[in-house]
Amino acid sequence: MRGLKILLACLALGAVSPAAADPMLTGFAYPFPVKRFTFESQKQELSMAYMDVAPSGIGNGHTAVLLHGKNFCAATWESTIRALREAGFRVVAPDQVGFCKSTKPQRYQYGLHELATNTHRLLEAIGVTNPIIIGHSMGGMLAFRYALMYGAEMSALVTVNPIGLEDWKAKGVPFVSIDELYAGELKKTDAQIKEYQRTTYYDGQWRPEFDRWVDMLAGMYQGEEGAAVAWNQALTSDMVFNQPVVYEFPNIRVPTLLLMGAKDNTAIGKARASEAVKAELGKYEKLGPRTAEAIPNSTLVMFDDLGHSPQVQEPEKFNQTLIENLEKILAQKEKSKTAK
């Protein structure tokens, strides 16, 4: 009877079939060839998977570096990679250490500074200079940190529904240990992942093409090696909760584009907060303008009808907006350089 109830609940959610076990995403096809950057960090050899995509036709001389979110991978940027390369950009899209096709270490001191350093080392190794750093969700939080560390070497910064626009701990979200986070990660199901994505990423909507991203994420939790995925997810959850960047926004000196789906309600740890605290968290319709005010030389574009993942929910609208605004920023920067 219990099994029947679970099955009926999954059907009610429109749940996909259980994803195949694939913690390293070996069987999940990325849209472009995957390369590897092997390096030493914290006394161990690690490997970052990445795509390095040349522009179609004559390039414009700029490289866009796409940073994925916590429940995402480099492959999630597929439509944006294609649009950027058609517009003349070289595109580099890595999987961070601990995620997707990259190494998932048993021991690693995760930090936004550390991931930014790893990314910088990758870009140096493949000859990327003055990149445009584009980050989504946790990748947006990482992009802010990258700009604070390496802003003098960047052409522009773009964040897409970044997390870290508020300090959840300071606002009243209770702390939990990494062991508790790990236990929670081990309990994740395909149906839970899909329902979270439906309500947060797509404002309660669902289309069949979104199932692919549920399969991608859910499959990594399956099988004997799935515990390593859960452990790294717990470590990175602790990282984003305890390393806010919101207080340093005024120090960002890179031309910045903020792209925000206003229907987003993401807030790390919100589920364990009181109802009163929960009601005040993740309000991106307010967080967007507040962030734009805090970051000098920033431009804000709000997508009033989109959620946490506008680049997946409405890729054509998103890509057109991204490229049009990027070209304006780059043209203005070139004009300022010429004027000097």
N, C-alpha and C positions, 0 to 999 in steps of 0.2 A: 504493500500500500504506500509506504514512504517513497519507494522508487517511482511509483506512478505519479505521486504528487510532484516530485521533482521534475519529472518529464513534462507534466502538464504546465508547470511553472515556466520551464524553459521554452515550451511552445508558445506560451502566452507572450513571452518577451521576444519571440521571433528568433530564438537563439540558434546559432549556427551549430553544425556538428562539431564534436570535440576536435580541437586542433591536434595535428600529429606532433609527436614529441620531436623538438628540434631546437635545443637550447642555444646552438650557435647559428641558427638560421641557414644551415648548409643547403637545405632544400627549398628555401624561399628565394625566388628570383628577384634580383635587383634590376633596375631598368638599364643600367650600364655596367661595363666590366668593373669588377671589384679588385682593387690593389691592396697591398699591405705595407704598412710602415712599422717596422720592428725597432724597438728602442729599449733602453734600460731605464727603469724608474723605480725608486724605492727598493733597490737591490734585487730586482727581478726583471726578466725579459718579458716585455709586453708587446702586443701587436694591435694596431689600430687598422681596421678595414676602412677603405675610403673609395669613393668614385672621383675620378678626375676627368672631366668632360670638356673637350675642346669646343670652341664656338662653331656654329654652322657658318660657312663662308668666311668672310673677312671679319676678324675679331675687332673689338673696340679697345683692346688693351687693358681691360679691367677683369679682375677675378672676383667672383662672388663665392663666399665660403658659407655653406649652409649648416647650421648646428641644430640637431634634432632635440626634441623634448624628452622627458623622462619615460613616457609610455609610447615613444615613437622611435623610429630608426631613420637612417639616411634615406632609405627607400621611400619614406613617406613624402619626401620632397619631389617625387617623380615629375609631376606636372610643372612644378616651378623650375626644375632643372631644364626641362625641354623648352620652356618659354624663355628663360634667360639665355640659353645657348643660341636660340633663334634670334635673340636681340643682340648677339655679338659677344656675350660674356663667356669667359672660361669659368667653369663651375667645379668647385671641390666640395664634396659632401662626405664627411667622416662619420663613423660610428665611434662614439667616445668609449674609452676603457670602461668595462663593466656592462656594456650594452651590445645587443644585437650580434653582429658578426665579429666583434672585437673580444679580446681577452677578458675573462671574468675572474679576476684574482680572488683567492680565498682571503688574503690579507692585503689591504690597501688603505692608506689614509686619504680618504676622498676629501677634496676641497675644490671649490670653484677656481681658486688660484692654480691648483694642480692641473685641472682639466684644461684651463687656458694655456698653461705652460706646455702641456702635451700637444695641444693644437698648434701652438706657435712653432714648436719643434717640427711638426709635420710639414707646415707651410714652408719653413726654411729649407727642409730637405727636398721639397719638390719645386723650389724656385719661385714661390709666390711672394710678391712684394706689394705693399700698399693695398691689401685686400679690402673688399666690402664684406663685413661680417654680418650675416643675417641669422638670427636665432629665434626659434619658436619655443614657447613654454619654458621648460628648464633651460633649453638652449638660448632663450632670450636672456635669462638670468646670467648664464655663462657669457653671453655676448656683451652684456654690461660690464662684467668683470674683465673680459678681454680688453674692452675699450679703456677701462681704468688703468690697465697694466701696459697696454701696447698702443694706445691711441695715436701717438706720434707716427706710427707706422701704418695707419689705416687711411682708407679713402672715405669710408662712410660706415655708419652703423644702422642696422635695421632690426627691430624686434617685432615679433608677431605674437600677440597675446602672451607676453612674458609673464612668468610667475615672479614673485619677489617684489611686487609693487607695494606690498604692505608687510609689516613685521607681524606674522601670525602669533608668535609667542608673546610679544608685547601686548597684543590685542586680547589675549586671554585664552589662546588654545593651549591645553595642557601638554606638557612634555611627556613623551613615552620613551622607553629604552629601545635600543637597537634590537634586543632580543624580542621585545613585544612587536616591533615593526616586522621582524622576520616571521614571527608566528602568524601575523596577519597576512603576509605575502604568501605563505604556504597554503593558505585557505582560499586563495583566489580561484574563481571558476570562470569558464568561458562566458556563461550567462551574466555574471557580475561585471565582467570587463565590457561586454556589449552594452549593458544597461547604463554603466557609467559614461561610456562614450556617447550614447544616444542623448542623455540628458545634459551633458556638459559640453561635448565637442560640437554637437549639431542641433542644439536648442530643441531637443525632443523629437527631431525628425530622423528618419532612417531610409537609406537607399541601399539596394543590393551591393553596390560597389564598395560600400563601407565594410562589408564582411571581411574583405581581404585583410584589413588592418586589425580586426579582432583575431583572425587566424595567426597573423604575424606575431602579435604579442602573446596570445594564449599558448601557442605552441612552445614558446621558450620555457614555460613553467612545467611542462610535461616531462615524465621520465625521471630516471635517476639523477641526471645532471640538472634537472629543473631546480633543485635546491640551491645550486650556485647562483642561478638567476635571481631567486627570491632573496638570497643573502645580499647580493650586490644592490638589488632594489631597496632593501632595507637600509643599507649603508648610504645610498644616495638620497633616500628620503630624509635621513638624519642630516645630511649635508645641506640640503636646500632649506630645511626648517631652521637650522642654526647658523646660517651664513647669509643674513639679509644684505642686499646691496642698496636698498631703498634710501638709506641715509647718505649715500655717496653720489646720488644723481647730479647734484650741482657741480661735481668735479669732472663730469664727462665733457670733453672738449671736441668731440668728433661730430660732424654733421649727422643728425640722427633722424630717422624716420620711424614713427611708431604706428603700426597697423593693428587695430584692435577690433575684434568681434564683440560688440556691446552686450550680447546675450550670454557671454561667458560668466561662470560663477565659481571658477577654480580658486580654492584656498586649501593649502596643504594642512591636513589635520582637522579640517572643518567638522568631520563626522564625530570627533571626540569632544568637540566644544559644547558648551551649554547652548540652549536655544537662543538666548539673548545675544551671545557672542556670535553664533552662527549667522544670525540675521544681518550682521554688520559686515560680514566677510565676502570677498570675491565679487564685489560690485564693480565690474569693469566699465560700466557707463560713467562711473565717477572716478575710478582709478586712472583711466586713460587721460582725461584732461588734467588731473592732478600731476601725473607723471610728466606730461608735456610742459607744465609750468615749472617743474623742478629741473629739467634738463635744458641747458642753454642750446640755442641753435637747433631746436627740434621741431619736427612737423608731425602733427597727429592726423591720422585718417581713421575714422570710426566706421565700421560696417554695422549699421544699426540692427540688421536682421540676422546676423551670424553669431556663432558661438566661439568656442575655444580654438577651433581649427579651420579658419576661413580658407586656407590654401587647399584644404581637402573638400570642404563643404561646397564652396563655389570657386573652383580653380580659375575659371576664365576671368571672372571679375577681379579676383585677388591678383592674378598675374599681371593683368593690364594695369591695375593700380600701382603695384610694386614697380614695374618697369617705367611707367610714366614719371613717377616721383623720383626714382633713382636717377633717371636721365636729367631731371631738373636739378637735383642736388649736385651731380657731377659737372653739369654745365656751369652752375654757379661757382663751384669750386675752381674750375678752369678759368672762369672770368676773373675771379679774385686773384688768382695766381698771375694772370697776364697783366692785371692792373698794377701789380707790384713791380 
